[in-house]
Amino acid sequence: MHLSEPLPRRAFLKAAAATALGLGGTVAWGLGQGNTPADKNEKGQPQPQPSPQDEFGGFRVGVQSYSFRNFNLEQTLTRVRELGLRYIEFYRGHVPTNSTPDQIRAVRRLCADNNITPIAFGVERFSNDRDACRRLFEFGAALGVQHFSADPDPNSFEVLDRLVAEYRISIAIHPHGPAGNNMLHRWWGSEVILPAIRNHHALIGTCLDTGHLIRAAQLNRRLDPAAEIRAMGARNFGLHLKDHDNERRTDVIFGRGSLNVLSVLRALREVRFNGFISIEYEANPMNPSPDIRECLNVFREAVRQLNAG
């Protein structure tokens, strides 16, 4: 995943203005609150949550908004809703990290109008700059997310220990597979991530990316996504679910590359995964919805097989 240009400021101002005028209901979410709009009704009471035996097997399944990078925020939320999903992981192209409080409230209103919960944000780099990291956590808290998919600098963990404890937002380290110059990304898998985080806060873990794990084979590092999930155990906070064809060097619909969705879901069940699953589909950016819909059908069939034993 690569970051693209932020949403134009005028689009945010338009949304914020609509919110200020009271269009679409009353905004009741301020800075620093951790409850997400789609999880509460207008009286602040919890909404009924899906049964563990729902079509997604009790997993919280959404989309990484980068999949819709050629669409604006409203168009993206509409498409996610039409896919029948209730969760989204935003990236800064849709919600810039320097958004004002009014802009963030407008984003949350748009999410609530579409019955979508922003559950995660990323992928973001974190350094040992305490003030810069705190600004990102303040932004995440205002947006209402529970997780940052992240690419932290190795010297950032002492800063992050304090911030995840304070804000209760996890840092989910995201591998990127081949990173250029015939080298793997610094956090390419559990073998390098686990030793780095073992003595740090329990809310520092991973958002493994099955597509990038598959891509590692391009540099002769063959990583099994299910084995990586089992290795990370309770430190799995998120998952970017994608399939990849290494010969054509492109993302593909689940099952048309190397991904075995059933084995991944079985591993998630074994480690009692309670995080987020973001479907990230980087191919066909002009019209990703039909392909994502096919991926969801494969996911549902894997859930059926998983529940059947």
C-alpha positions as CSV (number, residue, x, y, z in Angstrom):
1,M,0.0,0.0,0.0
2,H,1.2,3.5,-0.9
3,L,-0.1,6.8,0.4
4,S,-1.7,9.0,-2.1
5,E,-2.9,12.7,-2.0
6,P,-5.2,13.7,0.9
7,L,-8.9,14.4,0.2
8,P,-9.2,18.1,-0.9
9,R,-9.8,20.5,1.9
10,R,-13.0,21.9,0.2
11,A,-14.5,18.4,0.3
12,F,-14.0,18.3,4.1
13,L,-15.3,21.8,4.5
14,K,-18.5,20.9,2.6
15,A,-19.1,17.9,4.8
16,A,-18.3,19.8,7.9
17,A,-20.7,22.6,6.9
18,A,-23.5,20.1,6.3
19,T,-22.9,18.7,9.8
20,A,-22.9,22.2,11.3
21,L,-26.3,22.8,9.7
22,G,-27.7,19.7,11.3
23,L,-28.1,17.7,8.1
24,G,-28.4,14.0,8.7
25,G,-28.8,14.2,12.5
26,T,-27.0,15.5,15.5
27,V,-23.3,15.0,15.9
28,A,-22.6,13.6,19.4
29,W,-18.9,12.6,19.2
30,G,-16.1,14.8,20.3
31,L,-12.3,14.6,20.5
32,G,-10.8,11.8,22.5
33,Q,-13.9,9.7,22.8
34,G,-13.3,6.0,22.1
35,N,-16.9,4.9,21.1
36,T,-17.4,4.5,17.4
37,P,-20.7,5.9,16.0
38,A,-21.9,2.7,14.3
39,D,-21.7,0.8,17.6
40,K,-24.1,3.2,19.4
41,N,-27.6,4.2,18.7
42,E,-28.9,7.8,19.1
43,K,-29.3,7.4,22.9
44,G,-25.7,6.2,23.3
45,Q,-26.8,2.6,23.9
46,P,-24.9,-0.3,22.3
47,Q,-26.2,-1.6,19.0
48,P,-26.8,-5.3,18.7
49,Q,-23.6,-6.9,17.4
50,P,-23.5,-9.8,14.9
51,S,-23.8,-13.3,16.2
52,P,-20.6,-15.4,16.2
53,Q,-22.4,-17.6,13.7
54,D,-23.0,-14.8,11.2
55,E,-21.9,-14.9,7.6
56,F,-18.4,-13.8,8.5
57,G,-18.0,-16.3,11.3
58,G,-17.9,-13.7,14.0
59,F,-14.9,-11.9,12.5
60,R,-15.1,-8.1,12.1
61,V,-14.6,-7.8,8.3
62,G,-14.2,-4.5,6.5
63,V,-12.2,-2.8,3.8
64,Q,-8.9,-0.9,3.8
65,S,-10.0,2.3,2.1
66,Y,-6.9,2.3,-0.1
67,S,-8.8,-0.2,-2.2
68,F,-11.0,2.8,-3.2
69,R,-8.1,5.3,-3.6
70,N,-9.6,6.6,-6.8
71,F,-12.9,7.5,-5.1
72,N,-13.6,10.3,-2.6
73,L,-14.7,9.7,0.9
74,E,-18.4,9.7,0.4
75,Q,-18.2,7.5,-2.7
76,T,-16.0,5.0,-0.8
77,L,-18.4,4.8,2.1
78,T,-21.3,4.2,-0.2
79,R,-19.4,1.4,-2.0
80,V,-18.4,-0.2,1.3
81,R,-22.0,-0.1,2.5
82,E,-23.2,-1.7,-0.8
83,L,-20.8,-4.5,-0.2
84,G,-22.6,-5.3,3.0
85,L,-19.7,-4.4,5.3
86,R,-19.8,-2.4,8.6
87,Y,-16.2,-1.7,9.2
88,I,-13.5,0.4,7.5
89,E,-9.8,0.9,8.0
90,F,-9.0,4.4,6.7
91,Y,-5.8,5.6,5.2
92,R,-4.7,9.2,5.1
93,G,-5.7,9.7,1.4
94,H,-9.3,9.6,2.7
95,V,-8.9,11.1,6.1
96,P,-5.7,13.3,6.4
97,T,-4.0,13.0,9.8
98,N,-4.0,16.9,10.1
99,S,-7.8,17.0,9.9
100,T,-9.5,19.6,12.1
101,P,-11.9,18.5,14.9
102,D,-14.8,19.7,12.7
103,Q,-13.5,17.6,9.8
104,I,-13.2,14.5,11.9
105,R,-16.7,15.0,13.3
106,A,-17.9,15.3,9.7
107,V,-16.1,12.0,8.8
108,R,-17.7,10.3,11.7
109,R,-21.2,11.6,10.7
110,L,-20.7,10.2,7.2
111,C,-19.7,6.9,8.6
112,A,-22.7,6.8,10.9
113,D,-25.0,7.7,8.1
114,N,-23.7,4.6,6.2
115,N,-23.7,2.4,9.3
116,I,-19.9,2.0,9.1
117,T,-17.5,2.0,12.0
118,P,-13.9,3.3,11.5
119,I,-12.1,0.5,13.3
120,A,-8.4,1.1,12.2
121,F,-6.2,3.5,10.5
122,G,-2.9,3.2,8.6
123,V,-0.4,2.3,7.5
124,E,1.4,5.0,9.5
125,R,5.1,5.4,10.4
126,F,5.9,6.1,14.1
127,S,9.2,7.5,15.2
128,N,10.6,8.3,18.7
129,D,9.3,11.8,18.4
130,R,6.9,11.8,21.4
131,D,5.0,14.9,20.3
132,A,4.5,13.6,16.7
133,C,3.4,10.2,18.0
134,R,0.9,11.8,20.5
135,R,-0.6,13.9,17.7
136,L,-1.3,10.7,15.8
137,F,-2.9,9.0,18.8
138,E,-5.0,12.1,19.5
139,F,-6.2,11.9,15.9
140,G,-6.9,8.2,16.2
141,A,-8.9,8.7,19.4
142,A,-10.9,11.5,17.8
143,L,-11.7,9.3,14.8
144,G,-12.7,6.5,17.2
145,V,-10.3,3.8,15.9
146,Q,-9.1,0.9,18.0
147,H,-5.9,0.1,16.0
148,F,-3.1,1.7,14.0
149,S,-1.6,-0.5,11.3
150,A,1.9,0.7,11.6
151,D,5.5,0.8,10.4
152,P,7.3,1.9,13.6
153,D,10.9,2.8,13.8
154,P,12.9,0.3,15.9
155,N,13.7,3.1,18.4
156,S,10.0,4.1,18.9
157,F,8.8,1.3,21.2
158,E,9.4,3.0,24.5
159,V,7.3,6.0,23.3
160,L,4.6,3.7,22.0
161,D,4.5,1.7,25.2
162,R,3.2,4.8,27.0
163,L,0.8,5.8,24.3
164,V,-0.9,2.5,23.8
165,A,-1.4,2.2,27.5
166,E,-2.9,5.7,27.7
167,Y,-5.1,5.7,24.7
168,R,-5.8,1.9,24.5
169,I,-5.2,2.0,20.8
170,S,-3.0,-0.9,19.5
171,I,0.0,-0.6,17.3
172,A,-0.3,-3.4,14.7
173,I,3.0,-3.7,12.8
174,H,2.4,-4.2,9.1
175,P,4.9,-6.1,6.9
176,H,5.4,-4.9,3.3
177,G,7.2,-7.8,1.7
178,P,9.8,-6.9,-0.9
179,A,10.8,-3.2,-0.3
180,G,13.1,-2.5,-3.3
181,N,16.8,-3.1,-3.9
182,N,16.1,-6.9,-3.6
183,M,15.5,-6.5,0.1
184,L,12.6,-7.4,2.4
185,H,10.8,-4.8,4.4
186,R,12.3,-4.3,7.9
187,W,9.2,-5.9,9.5
188,W,8.8,-8.7,7.0
189,G,7.3,-11.3,9.3
190,S,7.0,-12.8,12.8
191,E,10.7,-13.8,12.9
192,V,11.8,-10.2,13.1
193,I,8.6,-8.7,14.7
194,L,8.3,-11.0,17.8
195,P,11.9,-10.4,19.2
196,A,11.4,-6.7,18.8
197,I,8.1,-6.5,20.7
198,R,8.4,-9.3,23.2
199,N,9.4,-7.1,26.1
200,H,7.0,-4.2,25.2
201,H,3.4,-3.5,25.9
202,A,0.8,-6.2,25.1
203,L,-1.0,-3.7,22.8
204,I,2.0,-3.7,20.4
205,G,1.6,-6.5,17.9
206,T,0.9,-7.1,14.2
207,C,-1.4,-6.4,11.3
208,L,-0.1,-9.2,9.1
209,D,-0.7,-8.7,5.4
210,T,-1.3,-12.0,3.6
211,G,-0.5,-10.5,0.2
212,H,2.8,-9.2,1.3
213,L,3.7,-12.4,3.1
214,I,3.0,-14.2,-0.3
215,R,5.1,-11.6,-2.1
216,A,8.1,-12.4,0.1
217,A,8.5,-15.5,-2.1
218,Q,9.8,-13.2,-4.8
219,L,13.0,-12.9,-2.7
220,N,13.0,-16.6,-1.8
221,R,11.4,-16.1,1.7
222,R,8.4,-18.4,1.7
223,L,6.0,-17.4,4.4
224,D,2.8,-19.3,5.2
225,P,0.2,-16.7,6.4
226,A,-1.5,-19.2,8.7
227,A,1.8,-20.1,10.3
228,E,2.6,-16.4,10.8
229,I,-0.7,-15.9,12.5
230,R,0.0,-18.8,14.9
231,A,3.4,-17.5,15.6
232,M,2.1,-14.0,16.6
233,G,-0.7,-15.6,18.8
234,A,-2.3,-13.0,21.0
235,R,-0.3,-10.2,19.4
236,N,-2.5,-10.4,16.2
237,F,-4.6,-7.2,16.2
238,G,-5.4,-6.9,12.5
239,L,-5.1,-8.6,9.2
240,H,-4.9,-7.3,5.7
241,L,-6.5,-10.1,3.7
242,K,-5.4,-10.3,0.1
243,D,-4.3,-12.8,-2.5
244,H,-1.3,-12.2,-4.8
245,D,-0.1,-13.8,-8.1
246,N,3.7,-13.7,-7.9
247,E,4.1,-14.5,-11.6
248,R,1.9,-11.6,-12.8
249,R,2.9,-9.4,-9.8
250,T,-0.7,-8.4,-9.1
251,D,-3.4,-8.9,-6.5
252,V,-6.1,-11.4,-7.5
253,I,-9.4,-12.6,-6.2
254,F,-9.1,-14.9,-3.2
255,G,-8.0,-18.4,-4.3
256,R,-6.6,-17.4,-7.7
257,G,-3.1,-16.9,-6.3
258,S,-1.5,-18.6,-3.3
259,L,-4.0,-17.6,-0.5
260,N,-5.9,-20.3,1.3
261,V,-8.6,-18.4,3.1
262,L,-9.8,-21.4,5.1
263,S,-6.4,-22.1,6.6
264,V,-6.1,-18.4,7.5
265,L,-9.5,-18.4,9.3
266,R,-8.7,-21.6,11.0
267,A,-5.5,-20.1,12.4
268,L,-7.3,-17.0,13.5
269,R,-9.8,-19.1,15.4
270,E,-7.0,-21.0,17.1
271,V,-5.4,-17.9,18.4
272,R,-8.7,-16.4,19.5
273,F,-8.4,-13.5,17.2
274,N,-10.5,-10.5,18.2
275,G,-9.1,-7.8,15.9
276,F,-10.1,-6.5,12.5
277,I,-9.9,-8.0,9.0
278,S,-9.4,-5.5,6.3
279,I,-9.9,-6.7,2.7
280,E,-7.3,-4.8,0.7
281,Y,-7.6,-5.1,-3.0
282,E,-5.0,-3.1,-4.9
283,A,-5.9,-4.3,-8.5
284,N,-8.6,-2.8,-10.6
285,P,-8.6,0.6,-8.8
286,M,-11.1,2.1,-11.1
287,N,-13.8,-0.4,-10.2
288,P,-12.7,-2.7,-7.3
289,S,-16.2,-3.5,-6.0
290,P,-17.0,-6.5,-8.2
291,D,-13.7,-8.2,-7.4
292,I,-14.1,-7.4,-3.7
293,R,-17.6,-8.9,-3.8
294,E,-16.1,-12.1,-5.3
295,C,-13.5,-12.1,-2.5
296,L,-16.3,-11.9,0.1
297,N,-18.1,-14.8,-1.5
298,V,-14.9,-16.9,-1.1
299,F,-14.7,-15.7,2.5
300,R,-18.2,-16.7,3.2
301,E,-17.7,-20.2,1.8
302,A,-14.5,-20.6,3.9
303,V,-16.6,-19.6,7.0
304,R,-19.1,-22.2,6.0
305,Q,-16.4,-24.9,5.8
306,L,-14.8,-23.7,9.0
307,N,-18.1,-24.0,10.9
308,A,-18.7,-27.4,9.4
309,G,-15.6,-28.6,11.0
